[in-house]
Amino acid sequence: ANYCLNSELHAGNTIEINGKNGMLAGGYACAAMNISAFYVGNDAGTVTKIKLGSYDSFIAEMSQLAERMEIVDNELLLLKNACYDFQRKYSVEQRNSNPVYLKLIDAIYTKEMESGKLHKRRLELESDKKKSDRAKVVVKGTVFPGTIMDINGAIWNAGFVRNVSVKNTAGRISVYSNI
């Protein structure tokens, strides 16, 4: 777009406000990786909210994932202990004809598959988090007061600055001059 005024924008990756006078003023803009514009906000101090990264959803999903992983690991431990008891008490022939033992083996397999999927999802989330750590806002013109940027949980109430890139560095907002 050339300009967005009092809009609500959501993008999976990038929002680009192009043009010589590309302006993002008022409203809300949310993207995973990058937002770029010539002007952000305006002289009137219109509240312009920008959110980058996936900090909130990452924290929530990692918390749920950790809880589920703990439950599955505990269930798996119980199943394996029960299986071990069967193996200690009964011969191979007796175990293999026992329906309870066979259900234990199936349950262990199912829980191991679930555990594997949960660990894989955790790695995917960590990878996505690393990517979102590179999220930044690039403004080639002016950022006006009234602009609020949230980059992966770090918040900056902008003042009047020109030609900058803004990103989260170790949990704090860093503002760099574009050269």
C-alpha positions in Angstrom: 0.0 0.0 0.0 1.0 3.6 -0.4 -0.6 4.6 2.9 -2.7 3.2 5.6 -4.7 5.5 7.9 -6.5 4.2 11.0 -6.4 0.7 9.7 -6.0 -2.7 11.3 -3.4 -4.7 9.4 -2.4 -8.3 10.1 0.3 -10.2 8.1 2.0 -13.5 8.4 5.4 -12.1 7.7 5.8 -8.6 6.4 3.9 -5.3 6.0 5.4 -2.9 3.5 4.0 0.6 3.1 5.8 1.7 -0.1 6.0 4.9 -2.0 7.8 8.1 -1.6 5.4 9.1 1.1 4.4 5.7 2.4 2.6 6.3 5.6 1.2 4.1 8.4 -0.7 6.4 10.8 -3.3 5.4 13.4 -4.7 2.0 14.0 -2.9 -1.3 14.5 -0.3 -3.2 12.4 0.8 -6.7 13.3 3.3 -8.9 11.5 5.7 -11.8 12.4 8.9 -10.5 10.9 9.0 -7.0 9.4 7.2 -3.7 9.0 8.6 -1.0 6.7 7.2 2.4 5.9 8.4 5.9 5.1 6.3 7.6 7.9 4.9 5.9 11.0 2.4 8.0 12.9 1.8 11.7 12.1 2.2 15.2 13.4 -1.1 15.1 15.2 0.2 12.3 17.5 -2.4 9.8 16.3 -1.9 6.6 18.3 -0.3 4.0 16.0 0.3 0.6 17.5 2.8 -1.8 15.9 3.3 -5.4 17.0 6.0 -7.7 15.7 6.9 -11.2 16.5 5.0 -13.9 18.3 6.0 -13.5 21.9 2.6 -13.9 23.5 1.5 -16.9 21.5 5.0 -18.4 21.9 4.9 -18.2 25.7 1.3 -19.5 25.9 2.0 -22.5 23.5 5.3 -23.4 25.2 3.6 -23.4 28.6 0.8 -25.7 27.3 3.4 -27.9 25.6 5.5 -28.2 28.7 2.5 -29.2 30.7 1.4 -31.8 28.2 5.0 -33.2 27.8 5.2 -33.7 31.6 1.9 -35.5 31.6 2.9 -37.8 28.7 6.3 -38.5 30.2 4.7 -39.4 33.6 2.1 -41.7 31.8 4.9 -43.3 29.8 6.9 -44.0 32.9 3.9 -45.6 34.6 3.3 -47.8 31.5 6.9 -48.8 31.2 7.1 -49.7 34.9 3.9 -51.9 34.5 5.5 -53.5 31.4 8.7 -54.2 33.3 6.7 -55.8 36.1 5.0 -58.1 33.6 8.4 -59.0 32.1 9.8 -59.8 35.5 6.9 -61.9 36.7 5.9 -63.8 33.5 7.7 -65.8 30.8 7.6 -64.6 27.2 4.9 -67.1 26.2 2.7 -66.0 29.1 3.2 -62.3 28.5 2.5 -62.5 24.8 -0.8 -64.3 25.3 -2.0 -61.9 28.0 -4.3 -59.2 26.6 -3.4 -56.7 29.4 0.3 -57.0 28.5 -0.5 -56.5 24.8 -2.5 -53.4 25.6 0.4 -52.1 27.6 2.7 -52.5 24.7 0.3 -50.7 22.4 -0.2 -47.9 25.0 3.6 -47.5 25.3 3.9 -47.2 21.5 1.1 -44.6 21.4 2.6 -42.5 24.2 6.1 -42.7 22.6 4.6 -41.4 19.3 2.8 -38.6 21.2 5.9 -37.7 23.1 7.9 -37.6 19.8 5.3 -35.2 18.2 5.4 -33.0 21.3 9.2 -32.8 21.2 9.1 -32.1 17.5 6.6 -29.2 18.0 8.8 -27.8 20.8 11.7 -27.7 18.3 9.5 -26.0 15.7 8.4 -23.4 18.2 12.0 -22.7 19.3 13.0 -22.3 15.6 10.1 -19.9 15.0 11.1 -18.0 18.1 14.7 -17.6 16.8 13.3 -16.3 13.5 11.0 -13.8 15.2 14.0 -12.6 17.3 15.2 -11.0 14.0 11.9 -9.0 13.6 12.3 -5.3 13.0 10.6 -2.1 12.0 12.3 0.0 9.3 11.3 3.6 8.9 13.1 5.5 6.1 11.4 8.8 7.0 10.0 9.8 10.4 8.6 8.0 13.4 6.2 10.4 15.2 5.3 10.5 18.9 2.2 8.5 19.6 3.7 5.5 18.0 3.8 2.4 20.3 5.9 -0.5 19.1 5.8 -4.0 20.7 8.5 -6.2 19.3 8.5 -9.7 20.9 7.3 -8.4 24.2 9.6 -5.3 24.5 7.6 -2.1 24.2 8.7 1.3 23.0 6.8 4.6 23.1 8.4 6.3 20.2 9.5 9.9 20.1 10.3 11.9 17.1 13.1 10.0 15.2 14.2 9.8 11.6 15.5 7.1 9.3 15.8 4.2 11.9 15.4 0.5 12.3 13.9 -0.7 15.5 14.3 -4.2 17.0 14.3 -6.2 20.2 17.8 -7.0 21.4 17.9 -9.3 24.5 14.5 -8.2 25.7 15.0 -4.4 25.1 14.2 -2.1 22.3 17.2 -1.0 20.2 16.9 1.9 17.7 19.5 2.0 15.0 20.2 4.7 12.4 19.7 3.5 8.8 22.8 4.3 6.9 
